[in-house]
Amino acid sequence: MSDEERIPDHDVTGALVPAPQVPSTALATPAPLLAPRWGEDDVAAARELFARVVRSTFDALDNVGDSIATAVGLR
């Protein structure tokens, strides 16, 4: 394809002819759902869950450390 084939036709005034374009159509769609807000009870429950997870993780790591210390003979 040569450069002359790629150049669009122009009108009499010398301006480029715009490509024919179908106007866009607006569509009615439902509004997105808002994220639910956290209540005080939900925040307290999430904090308690996080605290329990951290506590149980540290308890498990402490048990592993105690097992290693016993196996090595440090205790």
JOKAJO-V52210 format. One line per field, one symbol per residue. burial: b if it has 24 or more other C-alpha atoms within 12 Angstrom, else e. A space follows every 10 residues. Layout:
burial = ???
This chain:
burial = eeeeeeeeee eeeeeeeeee eeeeeeeeee eeeeeeeeee eeeeeeeeee eeeeeeeeee eeeeeeeeee eeeee
